[in-house]
Every structure is written in structure tokens, then in C-alpha cells.
Amino acid sequence: MTLAVKQQKRQRRHRRVRAKVFGSATRPRLSVYKSNTRLIAQIIDDSKGATLAAVSSLEEKGKTPRERAEAAATTLAKHAKEKGISLVIFDRGGFQYVGTMKAFADAARAAGLKF
């Protein structure tokens, strides 16, 4: 399977997820993007089109991508708590909910975000 086909499949899955997931002021969307080297997460209010908080695993310490993702989730949850956000909708971005993505979600839940 070529890279272009993989990207098209992920984009198709992402469109399917986004058709059902919409962030509001009371419950913003936690959007996660994963590449080979990093994980980027944003808390977005779709009604305003504004990013409320963002974090990248590139800024975090850790030996493995999973450890960096867990550290990024903890940092993002801390930023969200400072802004009074505790309830979010999780948008996995068309990625499978395994490995790094699951570790990020579990760490965010453990840090206090509810979804």
C-alpha cells in the first residue's frame, strides 16, 4: 500500500469522525494529529473557530513516542484546567485508537480531562 493510499484512507476516516464530532464553548473538541516523529494536540472551539490550547510532543521529555505523548497529554490537561476546561470531545483524527493515540487519551483522562 503506497503512502498516498494510506493518507487518503486516513482522511476518509477523519471526515467520517468529523461529521459526528463538533466542539462548542461548553464542550470543545480535543483534536489529535500523529506523525512518525511527533504528536500534536489542540483544544478547539468550533463555533468560534478558535484554538483554546495546544501542545506538541516535540517539546516534551521522554525516550519513546508513547512517553512523550503521555507527557504532552498531561501538559495539555494542565493548560485546559487553567482555562477552566474539563469536558472535551475526543477527535482521533482518523488514526486508530491504539498505541500512542490510546496512551495520549488515557494520560489526558488521568490528568483530569473528561471525554
C-alpha positions as CSV (number, residue, x, y, z in Angstrom):
1,M,0.0,0.0,0.0
2,T,1.5,3.3,-1.0
3,L,1.8,6.4,1.2
4,A,-0.8,8.3,-0.9
5,V,-3.4,5.5,-0.4
6,K,-2.7,5.4,3.3
7,Q,-3.2,9.1,3.6
8,Q,-6.4,9.0,1.6
9,K,-7.8,6.3,3.8
10,R,-6.9,8.3,7.0
11,Q,-8.5,11.4,5.5
12,R,-11.7,9.4,4.7
13,R,-11.8,8.1,8.3
14,H,-11.2,11.6,9.6
15,R,-14.1,13.0,7.6
16,R,-16.4,10.3,9.0
17,V,-15.3,11.2,12.5
18,R,-15.7,14.9,11.9
19,A,-19.2,14.5,10.6
20,K,-20.2,13.4,14.1
21,V,-17.8,15.5,16.3
22,F,-18.3,19.2,16.8
23,G,-16.7,21.3,19.6
24,S,-18.6,24.1,21.3
25,A,-17.8,26.6,24.0
26,T,-19.2,24.3,26.7
27,R,-17.5,21.1,25.3
28,P,-14.6,21.9,22.9
29,R,-13.0,19.4,20.6
30,L,-9.7,17.7,21.5
31,S,-8.1,17.2,18.1
32,V,-5.0,15.0,17.8
33,Y,-2.6,14.6,14.9
34,K,0.1,12.0,14.9
35,S,3.2,11.8,12.6
36,N,6.2,9.5,12.7
37,T,8.1,11.9,14.9
38,R,5.6,13.8,17.0
39,L,2.0,14.1,18.2
40,I,0.2,17.5,18.1
41,A,-3.0,18.1,20.1
42,Q,-5.3,21.1,20.2
43,I,-8.4,22.0,22.1
44,I,-10.7,23.8,19.6
45,D,-14.0,25.7,19.9
46,D,-15.5,25.1,16.5
47,S,-18.3,27.6,17.0
48,K,-15.8,30.4,17.1
49,G,-13.1,28.7,15.1
50,A,-10.6,29.3,17.8
51,T,-7.8,27.2,19.3
52,L,-8.0,27.4,23.1
53,A,-4.9,25.3,24.0
54,A,-2.3,23.4,22.0
55,V,0.7,21.2,22.7
56,S,3.3,19.2,20.8
57,S,5.2,16.1,21.9
58,L,8.3,17.6,20.4
59,E,8.5,20.0,23.4
60,E,8.2,17.1,25.9
61,K,10.8,14.9,27.5
62,G,10.8,11.1,27.1
63,K,12.6,8.3,25.4
64,T,9.8,6.8,23.4
65,P,7.0,8.4,21.4
66,R,4.5,6.9,23.9
67,E,6.2,8.6,26.8
68,R,6.3,11.9,25.0
69,A,2.6,11.6,24.1
70,E,1.7,10.9,27.8
71,A,3.8,14.0,28.9
72,A,2.1,16.1,26.2
73,A,-1.4,14.9,27.4
74,T,-0.5,15.9,30.9
75,T,0.7,19.3,29.8
76,L,-2.4,19.9,27.7
77,A,-4.7,18.9,30.5
78,K,-2.9,21.4,32.8
79,H,-3.4,24.2,30.2
80,A,-7.0,23.3,29.8
81,K,-7.6,23.3,33.6
82,E,-6.0,26.8,33.8
83,K,-8.6,28.0,31.2
84,G,-11.5,26.3,33.0
85,I,-11.9,23.4,30.5
86,S,-12.6,19.9,31.9
87,L,-15.1,18.4,29.5
88,V,-14.0,17.8,25.9
89,I,-14.9,15.7,22.8
90,F,-12.1,13.5,21.6
91,D,-11.2,13.7,17.9
92,R,-8.7,11.0,17.0
93,G,-8.1,12.5,13.5
94,G,-8.8,9.3,11.6
95,F,-6.0,7.4,13.4
96,Q,-6.6,4.1,15.0
97,Y,-7.2,4.2,18.8
98,V,-4.2,2.1,19.7
99,G,-0.6,2.6,20.8
100,T,0.4,6.3,21.1
101,M,-3.1,7.5,20.5
102,K,-4.5,5.4,23.3
103,A,-1.7,6.3,25.6
104,F,-2.3,10.0,25.0
105,A,-6.1,9.6,25.7
106,D,-5.5,7.6,28.8
107,A,-3.0,10.2,30.2
108,A,-5.3,13.1,29.4
109,R,-8.1,11.3,31.3
110,A,-5.8,10.6,34.2
111,A,-4.7,14.3,34.3
112,G,-8.4,15.4,34.6
113,L,-9.9,15.8,31.2
114,K,-13.3,14.1,30.8
115,F,-14.4,12.6,27.4
